[in-house]
Amino acid sequence: MNQVLKIAEQTLRIEAESILNLISRLGPQFEKAVDLILNCKGKVILTGMGKSGLIARKLASTFASTGTPALYLHPAESSHGDLGVISKTDLVIALSYGGEANEINAIINFISRNGIPLIAFTGKTSSTLAQAAVVVLDVSVEREACPLKLAPTSSSTATLAMGDALAMAILDKRGFKSENFAELHPAGSLGAKLMRVKDMMQTGAALPFVKKETSMKEILTVMTHQSVRGATGVLDDQGQLVGVITDGDIRRFLEKNQDPFSKTAKDLMSHSPRTIDSGELAEKALFLMEQFRIQMLIVLDQTSNTPMKPAGMLIYQDLLSAKVR
């Protein structure tokens, strides 16, 4: 093995071992940290300098996207007015491997005066930061992966992993679900995959629905001028879905009938329309459309007293535009 691959493999092994060594340190302090965050009435403020600051930024984003209001506070900026973002209902998580970062002292002093709880991520459990905290999470490592033993590598990786473990434990205990995640990620492919049909369907009076007695001419008018083109749902007198008519149905009907314009919707509709419940994932709807090669699904609300009454329509092109794939 050449030197480049040797160093890369060594780095991965050392960092992996550093993460695995954290498992034995999970216990009452970790559980107390979970409880403190769950019981926090305000925000979770994360802070740290240098590499620890970068990890703190990432963890603030992870907490915020999984149901825990959180933000990053730069320690150096905190002494110039930014301490004002911390309220007495908040909680602070400070990251410092050595636990002696001077820039964090102003934050420690401020929260100590105001009775704001502090959770410390540090590799030095006897440090100034650890002594000020109500909970200390030990992220110490046996060695850095850096061949010079200088650049934070194993230590920053271990800190990130411990933060993720804390965020995921809180997510689970909070009962955070995929639909909650989707609400906080409306843009991007992750949010789109988790969106529900009800969030993407088209609704309103402009949707193409006709009655069983609707004439062929009226059907063509509806399918041409309504907001959703290419298909129409057929309803009975109670507004329940009984069929669907597509462009293909009309073409085939015209070929086979000498007097097609004397017929009504019940004569040419398909009696087994493809439907989907409004609570299903949009990704499932896309799968069904591609499986059956259809451009539209009629959406039903199975929780209502009339489960076959349409709640809306879902359009294939809308799903593609939203990057549901």
N, C-alpha and C positions, 0 to 999 in steps of 0.2 A: 504494500500500500504506500502510495507517495505521501509526502509530508502534508500536502493540502488536505487530502481526505483524512489523514490521521488526526490532524487538529480539529477538523469538523466533527469527526466521530467522537473524539474526546470531549468536545464542548457539549454535544448532545447527551452523552452519558452522564457527565457531571451535573448538568442542569436537570436531567430527569431524576437522578438520585436525590438532588436537593428538594425537588417537589415531593418525592415519595417519603422523604424523612419528615415531612410536615405532618403526616398522618398520625404518628405517635403523639403529637402535641395537641391533637384535638381533644377537648375536654371541657371542664366547667367554664374556663375563660372564653372559649369560643361560644358556648351556649349563652353566656351572659351577654356577649356582644350581640348575638342574634336578638335576644330579648330587649336590649336597650334600643336597637334600631327599630324593632317592631312597635315599641311603645313610644317612640319619638313622635311628638305632636307637630313638629316643624320639619325642617330640612336636615339632610345629612350633608355636612360640609367636609369635603376631603381636601387635604393640603399636603404639600411636600415640596422639597427643592430638588433641582437637577433631575437625575433619573427617577428618583422617588416621586417628583412632581409629575413626570410623564405617566407613571403608573397610576398616580392619584387621579389624573385627568381621565384615564381610561376607565378606572373603577367608578368614578362619578357618572360617566356615561352608562356603564353597565347597570348601576343601581337605578338610575332614572328610567332606563328603558324596560326595567322589570318591576316597576310599580313602587319604587322608593324615591321620593323627591330628593334629588341630590345635585350638588354643584361643586366645582373646584374653586378654591380660593388660593391665589398665589401668595406665599408667605411674605415676600418682599413688598408686594403691593398692599398687604394688610395694614402696614404701619402708616400708610398714606391715605387713609379713609375707608379702605375696603373692609375693615373690621365691622363696618355698619351692616354688612349683609348677614352677620350672625345675630340671631335673636335668642332670647332666653328659652325658647321652646325647641331649639335646634340641638344637634349632636355633632361633634367634630371627630373625624378620623384623621390622625396625623401619621404620615409615613416618613420614617427616617431610619435607615439601617443602623447608623451609629448612634442615633438618638441625641445628638448634640448640635444639630443645625441651629445656628444663632438666629436665623431668620424666623424660625418657628416660635421663638421665645415670646414675642409680642402676642401671638395667638394664645399660647399657653397661659400667659398672665391674664389676658382679657377673659377667657372662659373660666379661669379659676375664680376671678372676682365675681363673676355672674352666675356661678353654680351650674355651668354647662358641662355635661359629661364629655370625657375624652377617651377615645379608643386609640391605642398606639399599635402600629405595626413596626417592629424594630428587631434588629439582630442583637441588641445589647439590652438585656432585661434589667440592668442596674443603671441605665442611663438617665439623664435628666428627663427626657420624654417619658420613659417608662415610669419613673417615680411620680410624675404628674397625672398619669392616666388611671382611670378606674378599671380599665380592662387592658391587658397587654397580650398581644398575639405575637408569639416568638417566631420570627421568620429567619433565624440565623442559619447559616450554611457552613459546611466544613471547609469549603474553599470556593474561590471564584473560578469560573471556567477560563478566564483570561490567562494565557500563558505567563504574562507578567505579574499576575496576581493583583492587578490594579483596577481594570475596568469593571464596573458592576455588571455582572452577567448572571451567575447563579443566584445572587442575592435579589436582583430585580425580578428575575423569573419567579423565585419563590414568593416574593411579595405579591406579585400579580396573581399567582395561583391561589394563595391564601385569600386574597380579596375576592376572586371569582367564587371560591368555595363558600365564603360568607354570603355573597349575593345570591347564590343558588339555594342555599339553605333558607334564606329569608323568602325568596320567591316561592319555595315549596310551602313554607309555613303560612305564608300570606294567602295561599290558594290562588296564585296568579296563573291564569289560563292562557291558551293560545289566542283566544279572542281579545284578551286584554293586551297582549303583545301587539296584535294587529292594530289596535286603536292607537298605540303609541308609535307605530311605524307605518303611517298611511302612505308614505312614499317609498319607492324601492321594491325590489322583488320579494323580500321577506314579508313585508306587510301585505303585498298583493296576494301572495300564496295563502295567507291566513285570513283574508277578507271573506266575509260571508256573502252568500248570494243576495240577501236582502240589502246589502250595502252597495251592490253594483247593478241591480236590476233597474229597468225603466218602468215607470209607473205613470198613471194619469189617464185622462180621458182620451188622449191622442193615440193610445195604443190600439192596434187593429184587432178588434173583437167584433164578431157578427153573431146574429141569431140563426137558428136552424132554418128559418123561413126566409132568410135574406136571399135576394135574387142574385144571379150571376153578375149582372151589371153592377150592382151595388158592391159585391165582393171585390170586383176588379178596381172600383173606385177607392174603396177602403185600402186595399193593398198597394195602390199607387200613391196615394196622397197622405197616408198616415206616417207618423214619425218612424215606425219600424216597418220596413218593406220586405217583401218576399214570403210572408206567411201571415196567417191570421188564425186566431183561436175561435172556435164555435161554441156558443153558450146556449143552454136551454132557458126556459122561461124563468127559472129560479136563479139564473146567473152562474150555474154550475158548468164547468168545462165538460163538453161531450165529444169534441173532436178538434182537428186542426186541418187547415188547408194551406198548402204550399204552392209556389209557382209550378213545381213539377206536377202536382196533383191537377192543376188547371190545364197544363199542356196535354197531359195524358187524357183528361176528360174531353177536351176539345177534339182530339183525334178520334175518339170512339163514339161520339154522339153527333147525330145529324142536326139536332135542335138544342144545343147546349144552353142557350139563353132562356129557355123555358124552365130550367132547373133551378133549385135552391141549394143552399149550403149543405143541407143534410144529404143531398144526392152525390156530392163529390168529396166530402170530408173524409179524412182518415179517422177511424174510431178509436185508435190507441195512440194518442199523442204522447210524445216524450215530455215529461215534466220533471221538476226538481223542487224540493222543499226550500223555502226561503232561508232556513237555518243551516243549510249545507255549505261547505267550503266552496269558494269560487273555483278552486283548483279541480274539485270533483266535477263541477259543471263543464269545465273545459275538456276534461277527459271524456265525458259522455258525448259532448258535441263532436269531438274528433273521432270517437269510436263509431258513432252512427252517422257521421258525415252530415251533420245538420248545422244550420246557422243560427238557430234560435231555440230556446227552451222556455216553456211557459212555467212560471213560478207559482207554486201553491203554498198556502199557509196552513200546514197540517195542525196547527194549534187552535184554529178557529172552529166554530160550530159547523161550518160548511167547508170541509177540507178540499173540495173540488172547485172552489171558487178562486179564480186567478187573483194573485196579488201583484203580478207584474210580468215582465218578460226580460229574459237575459239574452243579450246579443253576443255572438261569437267575436265580432270585431271589437266590441268594448273590452272583452277579456284580454284580447291580444294587445290592445292599446294600453291596458293597465299592467302589462307584462306579467300576467298570471301564467307562469310556466315553470 
